[in-house]
């Protein structure tokens, strides 16, 4: 009897090209055939006849396999891949505006980073994200160990921030974000996950981020976790209380610890609130960026004079593009970034798997807050900080981080029709 069923299932799965879909279809059909067999047995049929009836009820295995192959075929989001390619190519613009002295070096490295970013994004697309659901503690542990290493034994300091130098690779605290994103998706995916567990894990990890003087990374982590929290299974009132308490506590902590903050942080905040007062310090950058944005025409600033743009290919890449190539280029870049965000939102609506949705929400929040904050700095809406513009800013870690985020979205989208039924 089992041989008949196995033979039928083999004929069905032979028509299906995807290995992942084969495993799911076989398990699901086997379950439904067992249910059908029990119904025939309850009607008085013998075990052998009930098995045969259940198999016949399924119809032709070849026809069924062809139909299921169409339904369960893995999908590739070609639109998102095209948008990713476009924005990575636009990332060459800030490098091209640096000038001939450093152009060749940065261009060669930028090419390598772009290729690496595409490889990472496509590579993650082929990883079955569903297999990560059981490894939440491992990802949380890796992220925690990385933060502890940066707190206790950094190799060097760059821009007043501790980093780990491993050969030519510089690891910053932002590298811990994808590990924590996957960890929180795993935790929220569990029905047994409790409020007190969330509170403890969140406070511990947030404390480690706060110990590293990187406002940008802490801000991104905070925004990511709270965004995923609002998609969790907790009650709305619980979510509101947690969000309000956390934000209020951080504001209170910032107020009472102001006198103990480093000169670097105070200077940045003062430069944002009153740049003229510290025009010889952090206010200089604010005023400089303001002037550059004002003098950028529709097709770029004056070509006859070389203007100094601080960190033109990293944190202020958007300012560089706006000034050198004009508001037309800036608007086009913003449009591409908005289309990427919109495409990720659409993926959220199309995915049925809850764990997959959580991963997409985490990726979307990190992309969104990076984009809004970086462009907001250029317009004077946010204090100046080390916030990269996704896919545009130069650097290995920013490229890898955002490539992983897009790769995760592509992985979930690819398997949006492979979600197991509740059987």
N, C-alpha and C positions, 0 to 999 in steps of 0.2 A: 504493500500500500504506500509506504513511504517512497518506494522507488518510482511509482507512478507520479506522485506529486513532484519529486525531484526532477524527473524527466520533463514534466510540464514546465516547471520553473526554469530549467536550463534552456528550453526552447524559447521561452519568453525573453530571458535575459540575453540570449545570443543576438537578439535584434537591437539591443541597447548598446550604444557605443561607450557611454561614460561608465567607468568603473564604480564611481561613487553612486550613480543612479542604479546600477545593477544590484548593489548590496541593499539599497533601500527598497527597491521594487520587489526583490526576492523576499525580504523580510515582511513587507506589507501584504503581498499576495498570499504568502504562507499563512499569515494571521487570518486573513479573510476566508481562505479555503478551510481552515480549521473551524471557523465559526459556521460556515455553510455546512460542513460535514456534521456538526452537532445538531443543526436544525433538521437535517435529513434523518439522523438517528432518532431524534425525538418524535419524528413522524412514523417510526416503526421500521426503518430500513436497517439492514445489517451493516456492520462496520465496513465491509468491502464495498457494498453497493452505495453506501453513503459517501465514501471516498470518491467513487466513480462519478456520482451525481455532482459532487462539489467541483470536480475537475471539469466536467462537461458544461457546468453552469458558467464557467469562465470564458467559454468560447474558444476560438482558434488561438493557439499560443503565438503563432507568427503574426497574425493580425493585431493581437493585443500588444505584443512586443513592439511592433512598429508604431502603434499609437502612443504607447508609454515613452518610447524614445523621443518623440516629438515634444511630449509634455515635460519630461524630466531632463531634457538636454541642458547642460550648463550654458549660462548666458554670459556674454562679454559686453560690458558697457562701453561700446566703441565711442560714444559721445564723450564720456568722461575721459577716456584715454586720449581723444583728440584735443580736448581742452587742456589736459595735463601737458601734452606735447607743446601746445601753443604757448602756455604760460612759462614753461621751461625755456623755450626759445626767446621769449621776451626778457628773460633774466640776463641775456647777453647785453642788453642795452646799457645798464649802469657800468659794466666793465668796458664797453667800447668808448664810453665818455671819459675814462680815466686819463687818457693821453697816451702818447706813443711810448713814454719811458717804461711804464708798467703794463702796457696793453698786452704784449705778447705773453708774458708770464701768467697773468690772470686769465687771459683767454684760454690758454691751454688747460689750466686747472679747471676753469669753468666748464669746458667741454667734457672733461673727465667726470666732473660732478653731475652734469646733466645726464650723461650716459648711465652713470651709476644710479641716479635717481630713477630713471626709467626701468632699469634692471630690477631694482628693489621693489618698485610698485608692481611690476608684472610678476615678479617672483612671489610676492605675497598673495597675489590674485590666485595662484595655483595652490596655495596652502589651504587646507580645509579648516576654516575657522572653528567649526563645531568641535574639533578635537581639543581646542584650548579651554573649553568650558570647565574641565575638571582640574585645571592647574592654577586656579586663582591664588592660592597661598604661595605657590612658587613664584609667580610674577610679582606679587606684593613683596616677597622676600628679596628678590633680585633688585627691585627698585629701592627698597630700604637699605640694602647693603651698599648700593651705589651712592646713596645720599650720605650714609655713614662714612664711606671712604672719602668723600669730598669734605666732610666736616672734620674728620680726624687726621687724615693723612694726604692732603692735596700735594701734588707735585709742584704746582706753580699757581700764581695768581694773575689773572688777566682782567683788566678793567674792574679791579677791586672784587673779583669773584674767584673762588677757588676752582681749580680744574685739575684733571688727571691727564698727564701726558703719556701716551703709549705710542712710542715711535713718532710718526708724523701726525697721529690722530689726537685731537684735543677733545676730551670728554667733559661736558658741562652738566649741570644739574638738570637741564632740559632733556637730557638723554633718558632720564628716569620716567618721563611722562608716558610713553607708550606702554611701559611695563605696568604702571599703575592704572592706566586706562583699561587694559585687558583684565587686570585683577578686579577692578570695580565692576566690570561687566559680568565677571564670573560670580562675584558676591551677590549682586542685585538679581541675578538670574535664579538664585536659590530661594525657594519658598520658605525655608527655615531661617533665613537671614533676619536678625533682630535689630531693633533700633540701638540697643546698647552696644552691639557688635560694631555697627556702623560708626557710632560716636567715638568709640575707643580707637578703631583703626584710622578714622579720619583725623582725629586729634594728634595721634602719634606721628602719622606721616606729615601732617601739616607743620608740626613742630620741627621736624627734620628739614623741611623746606625753608621755614622761617630762620633756622640757624645759619643757612647759607644766604649771604646778603645779595640775593638776586630777586628783586621785586617782580621782574617780568615772569620768571618761572613760577614763583609762588602764586602770582595772580592767575596764570594760566591753569595751574593745578586746581586752585580754588574754584574757578569758573567751570572747569571740566567736571569736577565731582558734583557740584551743585546742579549742573545741567543733567547729569545722569541720574541724580537723586530724584528729580522731578519726573523721570520716566520709570522710576522704581515701583514696586508693588506696595510701598508704604502708603498709609492714608494721607489724604491731602492736608489735613490739619497737622499731622506729624511733619510732613515736608516743610510746611510754612513755619512751624516752630523752630525746626532745625536751621532753616535758612536765615530767619530773622535773628535767632540767637547767635549764630556764627558771625554774621555780618556785624551785628551790634557789638559783639565781643572784640572783633578785630579793630573796629573803629575806636572803641574805648581804649584798647591796648595801644593803638597808634597815638592817641592823644596823651595818655599818661607817660608814654615812653619817649615823647618827642625830645625832651631835654637830654636823653641818654643816647639818642641816635648819632651816628657818625656824621662828620662834617659833609661827607660826600652826599649822603641822602638829604640832609637839610638844604644843601646848596641846590640840588635838583628840584626840590619842592618849591623853594623860594624863587628859583629861576622860572618855574612854571607860573606861579601866582603873581610875581612882580619882577619880570625880566630886567626892567630898567634899573632896578635897585642893585642887581648883581651883574651888571653888563660886562664886567671884567671876569666873570666866572661862568656859572651855568647859564646865566641870562644871555651871554654872548651867542650861544648855539641857538637859543630860542629866537632871538632877534635876527640872526643870520638866516635861519630857515624861513622866517617870515618874509624877509626881503627877497630871498630867492623865489619863493612862491609868487610873490607879487609881481616880480619882473619876468616871470615866465609867460611868454606869449602863446598864442594858439599853436605855433609851430616851433617854439623854443626860444630861449633867450638869445642875446647877442652872440654871434659867432666870432666876433672880432676880439673878444677879451675872454681869457680863461678865468672862470670864477672858482674860488675854493669852496668845495662842498664837503663838510666833515663826514667821514664814514660813508662816502658816496655809493659804495658798492655793497654795503652791509645794512646797517640800521636805517640809513636814509636813502635807500635805493629809490624809493618813490619820489623823493625830492629831486634826486638826480635825473630821473626820467622826465619829470614834469618840466624842470628847467631846461635841459638840453634838447628835448624832443617835443616839448610843448604840451598844452592841455589836451590836444587831440589824442596824443599817445597815452596820456594819463587816464583819460576817460575810457579809451579802448582797453587799457589794462584793468581798470576797475570793472568794466563790463565782463571781461573774461573771468575774473575772480568771482564775480557775482554769479555767473553761469555755473562755475564749479560748485559753489555753495548750493545753488538751486538744484543742480543735478544730484547732489548728495541728499538733499531734502526729499527729492522724488524717490530716491532709492529707499529712504526710510519708509515711505508710504507703500512701496511695493513688496517689502520684505515682511514675511509672516512670522519668522522665527524671532522670539523675544530676545534671546541672547544676541542675535545678529543686529537687532534694532539698537540694543544698548551700545554695541561697538560702533555703530554708525553715528549715534548721538554723541559719543565721546569724541570721535574723529571730527564731526561737524563743529562741536564747541571749540576744540583747539584751533581749527582752521579759522572759524569765524572771529574769535577773540584776537588772534594774531593779526588778521587783516584789518579789523576795525581799529585796533590799538595802534598799529604801525601807521596807517593812513591818518588816523586821528592825531598822531604826534605831528605830522606834517602840517596839519591845519590848526594846531595849537589847542586841540581839545583834550589832550592827555599830556602828562609830564614826559619829558624825554627819558627813555630808558632803553636797555638793550633788547629791543623787540624786533625780530626779523619779519620781513614780508614774505609769506610762503612762496617758495619756488623762484623768487626774484633775488632775494638777498644772497650774497656770496657766503659760502661756508659749508663744510661737510655735514656738521650736525643738523643745521636747519634743513638742508636738502633731504637728508636721511629721515628725519622726523616726519616731515610732511609727505615724503614718498611712502613711508610706512602707513600713514593715515589713509592716503588714497588707496594703497594696496589692500588695506583692511576692508574699505568700502567695496572695492572690486571683488574681493573674495566673498563677501556676504552676498553681493548682487549676483555673482556667478552661480550661487547655489540657492537663489531665492525660490526656485521651483523644486528643490530637493529636500525641503523641510519634511521631517518625518511626521506622519499623522499620529494622532494620539490613539495608539492601539496597544 
